[in-house]
Amino acid sequence: MRELQDAARRGAAYAAAIGERRVAPSAEAVAGLRELEQPLPEAGLSAAEVLEELDRLGSPATVAATGPRYFGFVTGGVLPAALAADWLLASWGQNAALEVMSPVAVKLDDLALRWVAEALHLPAAGGAFVTGATMASFTGLAAAREHLLEQQGWQASSQGLFGAPPIDVVVGEEVHVSMCKALSLLGLGKDRVIPVATDGHGRMRADAFPKLGRPAIVCLQAGNVNTGAFDPAAEIIPRAKEAGAWVHVDGAFGLWAAASPRQAHLMEGFELADSWTTDAHKWLNAGYDCGIALLRDAAPLRRALDSPAAYLHEGELREPMHYTPESSRRARGIPVWAALRSLGRQGLAELVDRCCRHAVLFAERLRTAGFEVLNDVVLNQVMVAFGPPEVTRRVIAGVQQEGTCWAGGTQWQGRAAMRISVSSWATTTEDVHRSADAIVRVARQMLDGKS
Ligand SMILES: *Cc1c(COP(=O)(O)O)cnc(C)c1O
């Protein structure tokens, strides 16, 4: 199949050149997408022509998010082993819903889940691969809802929520929006939560933690999306458990701190929770899309998602579709398995440590240049202000426009800031210096009024 060789050649060329292209696409490249705007064609093209058109118009209008100088949001790159495994997986075209549909997909789904739990030192007996952290939290909270209401003699999955006993939901004031989305989808309501005050780092204040009634879900954060800070789990979780609460942890990127002996102290106490959310497409660098829900006990999840049907034969193994909101889905466990198989424990710890060191280096470079770093750089996140809000916002836009690197903006406790998230396996120390040079250059030009 020549098309596949052609695709491999184009993909490899793209990956090889990623370090030297602009990180944000040029305005011309984005404008070029207009050429794709056509009515649904009457007659089709050959596969080769389709691919040529996609590469010619599409590739230049991508963001170089897998390159070494992308520091936006919390975006991982993609490890060569994960990317290559994903290519092979795409050619297999497997459905990971049931063992009978793909023995290898289910085998590696299972194994990868176990490896993730082991790498993160979490006592998880089960879980699920889903699209991202949002759905992972949805999944963990669905199990929480089922379990807590069962204890009250109510089955949420069959009886619904109308007339059910109420569940209190406790979150930090700095809760990630994805948790709110998951709560609203589950009928728990994003605005009926009990918010707990946070400190200057975005950590839940243990002294402000409320006395819990039952039943309750407590949502903690391991890794604030702006500061990288961790809620004081060792103080809060024992209190929550004593009150019979279910504790869920959003650790979309922060859970990976546990994989490094140097950073693992940040995760102290989080192993006491009932369910955990993380992403493989962030710090593990397994590529999009891949979120992971981990559960101490998978039985409530199974009951929450129970969907028996006569034709859905059950195999010997754990059937993934009974633990995920989806039925048909791609075999996300496979790129995760490939990433962990290629890194090993050591490689994973080194990846986490390297990103943390690079974050510290960014902070030093920008501080030395006279700019204000707003957070304690405890992990891989750096926030920097360049002066008043409008100046900071102009610097961010200027850096994105300049193209050496890409960092986004945020608002932190009333201040505008640039967010630098170092999450890619591909970033080298030289990339950090090159990016810091570009940021400082753009900022000085703005401050000197030359731009
Ligand atoms: C990125 C992130 C999420 C959402 O993750 P998705 O994979 O985009 O759904 C949730 N929580 C935190 C802390 C994050 O950093």
Ligand as a Chemical Component Dictionary entry (heavy atoms), coordinates in Angstrom:
data_LIG
# 
_chem_comp.id                   LIG 
_chem_comp.type                 NON-POLYMER 
_chem_comp.pdbx_formal_charge   0 
_chem_comp.three_letter_code    LIG 
# 
loop_
_chem_comp_atom.comp_id 
_chem_comp_atom.atom_id 
_chem_comp_atom.alt_atom_id 
_chem_comp_atom.type_symbol 
_chem_comp_atom.charge 
_chem_comp_atom.model_Cartn_x 
_chem_comp_atom.model_Cartn_y 
_chem_comp_atom.model_Cartn_z 
_chem_comp_atom.pdbx_ordinal 
LIG C1 C1 C 0 -5.567 19.593 31.824 1  
LIG C2 C2 C 0 -6.259 19.458 33.125 2  
LIG C3 C3 C 0 -7.551 18.944 33.205 3  
LIG C4 C4 C 0 -8.383 18.621 31.993 4  
LIG O1 O1 O 0 -7.774 17.659 31.208 5  
LIG P1 P1 P 0 -8.328 17.179 29.799 6  
LIG O2 O2 O 0 -7.411 16.063 29.460 7  
LIG O3 O3 O 0 -8.201 18.357 28.884 8  
LIG O4 O4 O 0 -9.740 16.757 29.952 9  
LIG C5 C5 C 0 -8.083 18.765 34.467 10 
LIG N1 N1 N 0 -7.419 19.100 35.569 11 
LIG C6 C6 C 0 -6.173 19.615 35.532 12 
LIG C7 C7 C 0 -5.478 19.963 36.811 13 
LIG C8 C8 C 0 -5.544 19.810 34.309 14 
LIG O5 O5 O 0 -4.301 20.302 34.254 15 
# 
loop_
_chem_comp_bond.comp_id 
_chem_comp_bond.atom_id_1 
_chem_comp_bond.atom_id_2 
_chem_comp_bond.value_order 
_chem_comp_bond.pdbx_ordinal 
LIG C1 C2 SING 1  
LIG C2 C3 SING 2  
LIG C2 C8 DOUB 3  
LIG C3 C4 SING 4  
LIG C3 C5 DOUB 5  
LIG C4 O1 SING 6  
LIG O1 P1 SING 7  
LIG P1 O2 DOUB 8  
LIG P1 O3 SING 9  
LIG P1 O4 SING 10 
LIG C5 N1 SING 11 
LIG N1 C6 DOUB 12 
LIG C6 C7 SING 13 
LIG C6 C8 SING 14 
LIG C8 O5 SING 15 
# 
